[in-house]
Amino acid sequence: MALNPPLVPNSEVALIDERAVQLGCNIEQLMEQAGSALCAHIHNTNEAAAVLVACGPGNNGGDGYVAARLLANAGHRVAVWPVSQARSLLCQKQSAALPESVEIITDANALNGFDIIIDAILGAGVEGEPRQGVKEALEQLRQLKIPCVAADMPTGLEHGLALDSCTTITFQVNKQSLINENVQVIDIGIPAAAYCDTSSVLFRHFPKHSISGHKGDNGSVFVLAGWQFPGARHYCSQASYLTGCDLVHCYVNDDDSVDHACVRQTPSTCELNTLIARCDVALIGPGMGRMHKSLIEECFAIAKELNKPCVLDADAVHILKFQLRGDDHPPVLITPHRGELKALTSSEAYDEGSIHEFASAQKIILAKGAIDFISDGMQWQHNPNGNPRLAVGGTGDVLAGLCAGLVARGCSLFDAARLAVYWECISADTLWQDMGPSYLPDDILHELPNTLHVELDKLDAWPPIN
């Protein structure tokens, strides 16, 4: 099955731009390409159109100023209405580059007499409801009753404020909020790796600690792991702690000691319900063995009743596969290798298109392999990092623990999956360079904090505190 292009949320746009710069792109050149796409769409539709360009203060407004310049140079009558004065440096630069033939409108009463509007007020990266001044501007533009072309994203779309009769020219990759819109996706030169591959910019999602926080504020994890292979419990619980979460509650079946900070629990069913309810996420499956099927099903049923997010790995994938094929389950992040994926999807072949179709917003798949594949049914990414030593037993347990800890800290399931796999793999790659095949999962645990420090330093975000 063909793998459809990813559909990204608006919140992803800033990360894509940042990654594009890391990959060598020039934002000003990208802006020129975006404005050129807007110009080409209008010019090819109506060579004589009189165009009103409504510009905002940021780089989306800069796209509009570029389009205005190019349209004027192509012979169109063009006017620019600065709904908000240019604030970003690039927006200011493009505003200053307008030819003299472009009229600058300062009075909303002078908006009449145009054939089409370019909405370049607010782009996809803007969060929250538009301010009152923007709302008023949109209403004044709506009264013109003429077609609109939106730059990347109609202003106010997610708040029901978008202009009518709007065609959206979105740049490089489609957005989830545009699914039901009239949209054209235009390549402006951003490498596919900026949005299709995991990268260091994912550490923007790493949760910060509050300087005034208290124990428990940073999340707690319930762990059902290691009943047949106790090492799995060690690896996933320690990895959860290394994400910065405060508490890891392990439900154990023996007298083996649990790592120093873990809370041992051997509760009754009633107490088990209470324990899972107190935690932010349930990690179920690593090292359990399939003979504990009823316990895995019981914990999953409690999580389902509480709508508690779950990270499911190893034997839990096999045991719960029939429930996971439907939609009657709590939010889940599933971390299968190829054999477990086959049991889950009943597909003989490893096919990313089928995995993407199987995944959903409530069922995130992190398919482990030489190139890991993460999908929520709309957005997907590859993780091309890692090395052959990551096939050693225990590394999957570390990954599951990182996923659970990040969910407990407040990451979405999709963000937790892609950040966790990137974090572990680049930690392992550092070890591979130093030790070749001689490192163990414990070495990865020791390397994770160093990697976190290095990666957040690159983003000028160390220490992670607010």
N, C-alpha and C positions, 0 to 999 in steps of 0.2 A: 504494500500500500504506500502511495506517495506521501511524503512528509510535507504537510502544508507549511507555508512560512509562518513564523511566530506572530502572534498578536500581543503587543505589549501594553501594559497599563500606562497611563499618563505619567505616573511616578517614575517610570523607567527612563524617560527621555533625557533627564539630566545625567544619568549614569552613562547612557549611550554617547552623549556628547563628550563627557569626560574621557571615556575610553577611546573615542575617535581621536581626540587630541593625543593621547598616549600612543596611538598607532600612527601618528604623523600627520593627521589631518589639520588643516588650517581653518579655523571657525569662520574667518572672513570669506574664504573661498567657498565654504559650504553655504554661507548666507547668499553669496552671489549666485550660486547654483539654484538655491531655493527661490530667490526672486526671479531668476530666469525662467523657472518652471511655471510660476504664476503668470509671467508675461506671455509665455508661449501659449498657455491655455487660452487666455483671453484673446490674444491676437489671432490665433488660428480659428477661434469661434466667430469673431466679429472684428474685422480690420479697422472699422470706423467707430468702434465703441468709445464713448466718453466714459472715463473711469474715475470713480471716487475711491480713494485709498484711505481707510481708517486705520491709523497706526497707534500702537501702544508704546510703552516706555522701554521695553526690553528687546531681546533679539528677534522676537516675532515681529515687532514693529520694524526692526531693521530689514527683515525680509520684505515687508511692505514698501519701505523706502527704495530698496533696490528695484522692485517691480515697477514702482512709479517712474524711476529714472529710465528704465529700459523701455517702458511703454511710451513715454514721452519721446524718446529717441526714435521709436518706431513710427511716430506720427500721430499718436493718439492724443486727444485732449485729456489731460490728467490733472486732478486736484488731490491734495493730501489734507486730511483732517487729523491733526494730532490730538486724539482723544485724551492722551496723557503725554506730557513732554518727555522727550527721549532722556533716559537715564543711563542705560548701559553704554559703554564707550563705543561699541560697534554701531549701536543704534544712532548715537550722536554723529558718528562719522558718516553714516549713510544719509542721514538727514541733511548734513552740510553739503553733500555731493549732488543734491537735486539740481537739475538744470533750471534756468530762469523761466522756462515755459511752464513749469509746474506751479499751479496756483496753490497757495496755502490758505486753507479756510480757518478762520478764527471765530466765525459766527455760525451757529447751527442753522440759522435761517437761510444760509446760502448753500444748503446741501442739494437743492433741486437741480434738475437738468442733466442728470447722468443716466447712463444705460446699465451700469453694473457697479457693484461694490466689491472691493477687496477688504475682507475682514482680517486685519493683521494687528488686532488689539492685544489679545492674550493668547499665548501658545499652550501646547500640551503640558509643558512643565510647571504651569501655574497651579498652585493648590488653593482650595477654598473658594467660597462664593465671591464673584466679582463685587467690587465696591460700588457704592451708589452712583458715583459719576459714570462708571462704565455701564451700569444698568440703564441709566438715563440716555446715554449715547446709543445703546442698542435699540432702545425704543424709538428714538428719533430716526435712526436708520431704517427701522422696520416700517415706519410711516411712508417711506419713499416708494415701497412696493415694487422694487426692482430686484433682479437676480443678484446673488452674492457668490463670491468665491472666497473660501476661507483658507488662510495660510496655516497648514498643518492641522489645525483644530478650530472648529467654530467657537468663538468666545461664548462662554456661559452654557455650553452644550449640556453638561452634566447637571445643570441647575434649571433646565427648561427655558433658557434665555436666548438660545441661538436664533439667528436670523432665518427667515423663511426662504424657500427656493435657493438653498445653499448647496453648492458643489464644493467638496473639500479636496484640496491638493495636499496630501499628507506626504511627509518626506521620509524616504528610505524604507520604513517599516510601518505596517498598519497598526492602529491603536484599537484596543478592546472597546473603547467607548464609541468607535465609528462603525461598528458592525452593521447597524441598521441605517447607515447614512449613505448618501451619494458620494463616493470617495474614489479618488485615483491615487495610487501609490507611485511616487516618482523617485527614481534613483538620483541622489545628489552627490554621490561619491563617498559615502560612509562605508568602510569595509564591513562585510558581513560579520567578521569576528567581533565587532563592537557590540553586537546584540545577540549573536548566536553562540558565543563562547564565554565561559566563566573567566573572570579576570580579577585583578586586585581591587577594582572599584567596588566589588561586592562588599568589601569591608566597610563601606559607608553604611551598610545595614547592621554592622555589629552594635549591639545595644550598649548604651552608656550607663554607668553607675551614677546614681545621685549622690552628691556630696553629703546630703542629709538623710540618706537611706537607713533602713533598719533591716534586721534579719528577716528574711522572707520576702522582702520587696523585689528581689532579683530572681524569683521563681523557684519552684520545687518540682522534682521529677520523681515519679513512681517507676520502679524498675522491677520487672519480672524477668529474670534472666539467670542463667548459670546453674540450673538444677542438675543437669547432666554434665556440663562442662563449666565448672566454677570460674575459670579464667575469663569467660565472656562477661560475667558480672563485674569483675574487676575492671576490665577495659572500658565497658560502656559507662559504668558509674564514675570512674575517674575522668573520662572524657567529658561527661556532663558537667562535672565540677569545673573543668578548665574553661568552660564557656563563661564562667562568672556567676552561675546560679548558686543559690544559697543552701539548698537542701536536696539530698538524694535519698529517697526511702527505698531500700531493697527488701523485697519479700523473699526470705531464704528458707531452705528446707533442711538445713543441717547445722552442725555446731562449728563449721568453719568460720573463721573470723571474717568480718566484712571490713573493707578499707576504713581507715580511722574515722572519716567524717560521715560515713553512711550509717543510717539508722536501721537496725535490724528489726524486722517485723515478722511475726508468725501469727497473724491474726485469724480470727474466725471470719466467716463470710460477712457478718455485720460489720466487723471492724475493718475488713478489707474494703468494703464500700465506703466507709468513712475516710480511710486513708487515701483512696484514689480521689475522692471528692476534694480533699485538702490540697492535692497536687495540681499543677498546671498542665501536665502532660503525662501520659502513660507510655513507657517503653516496654514492649512486650516481645519476647521471642528469642533473643540471642542465647545460644547454648542451653536451651530448655530441653531438647529431646521431644520426640513426638508422643512418648508415653504419658506426657503431662497435658494431653489434649483438653481434658475437662477444665483444668485450671486456666489455661490460656483462654478458652471460650468464656469462662466465668469472668475473668478480668475484662475481656473485651465487651462482654454484655453490660458490665457495670459502667464502663467508659461510654458505651452507647447510650445507656439510660441517662447519664449525666452530660451527654454531648461533649465529652472530654476528648481533646485531640490525642491521637495515638501515633507513635512511631512503631512500625511493625517490621520485624526482621526475622530471617532464618526460619525456624520451625513455625512461627506464627503465620508466615505467608502460606505455607502448605495447609495448615489446619484451618485457617479462616478463608481460604481461597473462594469458596462458594459464596460466602457473605460479601466478599469484596468485589465480586463480579457484578453485583447490583448496586443500588444506591442507598440501601437501608443500613447505614453504618455511620459512626461518628466521623469527624474529619480525620483523615489518615495520611501519613507519609510512609510509603512502603519502599524498602531498600533491597530489592531482590537482585541476586546474581542471575545468570542466564538460566540455570536449572529451575530456580524458584519462579522466575518470570514465566517460563514455560508452563509450570503448574498453575500459575495465577491466570494466565490468559488463554490457556489451551491451544496456544499457537506453537507449531513445530519450529518455525523459523523466527530468528531475531529480526524484528522489523520495526523501525522507529515510527513509521506511520501508524502501525497498529497500536503501539504503545501510547502514542500521542492521542489516538482516538479513545483508548481505554481510560486514560487519565481524565481528571476533572478538577474543578476548584476544590472539591472535598476529598479528592483522591490523588495525591501527588505521587508520581512514580520517579524514583531515583534508580534507574537501571544501571547496575555496576558492570563495568567491562573495561577493555583497553581504552576506549573513549566512553566515559560515562554520559548518560542521557537523562536529563531532568525535564519533566513535563507536568503541566497542570491542565492540559487539554486545550489551552489557548496559547500560552507562552511556553517556549522550550529553550533549552540551552545544552550545548555540549561542554563537557569538561575534558579537554585534551591533555591535561597534566597527569602525572603519575608515572610509575615505573613497574617493572615486572615483580619486584619484591612485595608489592601490595597484594599479591595473591596469598601471602602467608596468613595462616589462621590468626584471628584476633584483630586484624585491621578493619574488617567489617563491623566488629563490635565497637571499635573506636568511632567509626563513622556514625553508627546508630546513636551512640552516646552524645556526640557533638550535635546531631540533629535534634535530639530531645532537649538538650540543654539550651540550644538557641531558641527552640519553640517556647520553652519555659521562660526565657528571658524576654519574649515578646515578638520574635520574628514570625512572619507568616510561614506556613509550611513550605511554600516554594522557595522563599528566601533562605530558610534554614537549610533546606536540602542543598542548594547550590553553593551557599557559603561554606557549609560543613565539608562538602566533598573537595572544594577548591582548597580550603585550609589544610585538610589532612594531606592532600596530594602534594602541595608545594612544600609542606613540612617533610614529607617522605622524599621528595626530590632533592632537598638539601642533604638529607642523610645518604641518599644514593650517591651523590657526588663525593661525599666524604668516606663512606663505608662500603659502597657497592652493595652486594646482597647480604651483608653481615649485620644488618640492623633488624631489630625486633619491634613489635608493637609498643613495648615499653619505651623504646627510644623515640617513637613518634609522640607518645604522651609527653616526654621531656622536651621535645622540639616545638610542640604547639605554642607555648608561651613566647618563645623567641620569634617564631613566625608572626604571631599576632603583633608583637612590638614593631617588627620591621615593616609590616604592611600598613599599620596605622601611622607609623612615622612618615611613610611615603605620602599619605593623604593629609599630613599635618593634623592628625587626629589623636595623637598620643599625649597623655593618657586618656582613655575613654571615660570621661567623667563630665557631668554638667551640673 
